[in-house]
Amino acid sequence: MPLPSITKQCTALSKRTKLPCNNPAAYNCKTCRMHGARKNILRGEQHPGYVHGERTLEAELKLSSKLCELRHLEDLAYALKIMVGPKTRGRKPNGYRKQ
């Protein structure tokens, strides 16, 4: 049962019935807590979980691009028969396309 409307209502619609949610929206948000209300998400050094900066978005993108470059060099070495044996295992980096 929806809560009584004391503030703005959630703007989310049900996928099944296409009716509005009827729950109150979270403070400074358009949706309620069940539909992903998020406010003031801190980024970078301001985030409370920031410890050392090794896992920031910028660091992740840089690492992924370097791993992609390394994977291409490995493919080239196998194509030229410079390397033999098993290839690198695991998940392929973002942006990797086998050539």
C-alpha positions as CSV (number, residue, x, y, z in Angstrom):
1,M,0.0,0.0,0.0
2,P,1.5,3.4,-0.9
3,L,2.3,5.9,1.7
4,P,0.2,9.1,2.1
5,S,1.5,11.9,-0.1
6,I,3.3,14.4,2.1
7,T,5.9,15.4,-0.5
8,K,6.3,15.1,-4.3
9,Q,5.3,11.7,-5.7
10,C,7.7,9.3,-7.4
11,T,7.7,9.8,-11.2
12,A,8.4,6.1,-11.9
13,L,5.9,4.0,-13.7
14,S,5.2,0.3,-13.3
15,K,6.4,-1.8,-16.2
16,R,3.4,-4.2,-15.9
17,T,0.5,-1.8,-15.2
18,K,1.9,1.5,-16.5
19,L,0.5,3.2,-13.4
20,P,2.5,5.7,-11.3
21,C,4.3,4.5,-8.2
22,N,2.4,6.7,-5.7
23,N,5.1,6.5,-3.1
24,P,6.7,9.8,-2.0
25,A,9.8,10.9,-3.8
26,A,13.0,10.9,-1.7
27,Y,14.4,14.3,-0.6
28,N,15.7,16.2,-3.7
29,C,15.0,13.3,-6.0
30,K,12.4,12.5,-8.6
31,T,12.0,8.9,-7.5
32,C,11.3,6.9,-4.3
33,R,13.9,4.7,-2.6
34,M,12.6,1.6,-4.4
35,H,13.1,3.1,-7.8
36,G,16.7,4.2,-7.4
37,A,16.6,7.5,-5.6
38,R,20.2,8.8,-5.4
39,K,21.4,12.2,-4.2
40,N,24.7,13.9,-3.9
41,I,26.9,11.1,-4.9
42,L,30.4,12.2,-4.2
43,R,33.2,11.4,-6.7
44,G,36.9,11.1,-6.4
45,E,38.7,12.2,-3.2
46,Q,35.4,13.5,-1.7
47,H,33.9,10.0,-1.6
48,P,34.0,8.5,1.9
49,G,35.3,5.2,0.5
50,Y,38.3,6.9,-1.2
51,V,41.4,5.4,0.3
52,H,44.4,5.5,-2.1
53,G,43.2,6.4,-5.6
54,E,44.2,3.2,-7.3
55,R,40.6,2.3,-8.2
56,T,39.2,5.6,-9.4
57,L,37.4,5.7,-12.8
58,E,40.4,7.4,-14.4
59,A,42.8,4.8,-13.1
60,E,40.5,2.0,-14.3
61,L,40.3,3.5,-17.8
62,K,44.0,3.9,-18.0
63,L,44.6,0.3,-16.8
64,S,42.0,-1.1,-19.3
65,S,43.6,0.8,-22.2
66,K,47.1,-0.5,-21.3
67,L,45.8,-4.1,-20.9
68,C,44.1,-3.8,-24.3
69,E,47.4,-2.7,-25.9
70,L,49.2,-5.6,-24.2
71,R,46.6,-8.1,-25.5
72,H,47.0,-6.7,-29.1
73,L,50.8,-7.2,-28.8
74,E,50.3,-10.7,-27.5
75,D,48.0,-11.5,-30.5
76,L,50.6,-10.1,-32.9
77,A,53.3,-12.2,-31.3
78,Y,51.2,-15.4,-31.7
79,A,50.4,-14.5,-35.3
80,L,54.1,-14.1,-36.1
81,K,54.9,-17.3,-34.2
82,I,57.2,-15.5,-31.8
83,M,55.2,-16.9,-28.8
84,V,54.0,-20.4,-28.3
85,G,52.0,-22.1,-25.5
86,P,48.8,-20.9,-23.7
87,K,47.5,-17.4,-24.1
88,T,46.6,-15.0,-21.3
89,R,43.6,-16.2,-19.5
90,G,40.7,-14.2,-18.0
91,R,38.4,-11.5,-19.0
92,K,39.3,-9.3,-21.9
93,P,39.8,-5.6,-21.3
94,N,37.2,-3.0,-22.5
95,G,37.7,-1.9,-26.0
96,Y,39.6,-5.1,-27.1
97,R,38.7,-6.3,-30.6
98,K,40.5,-9.3,-32.0
99,Q,42.1,-8.4,-35.3
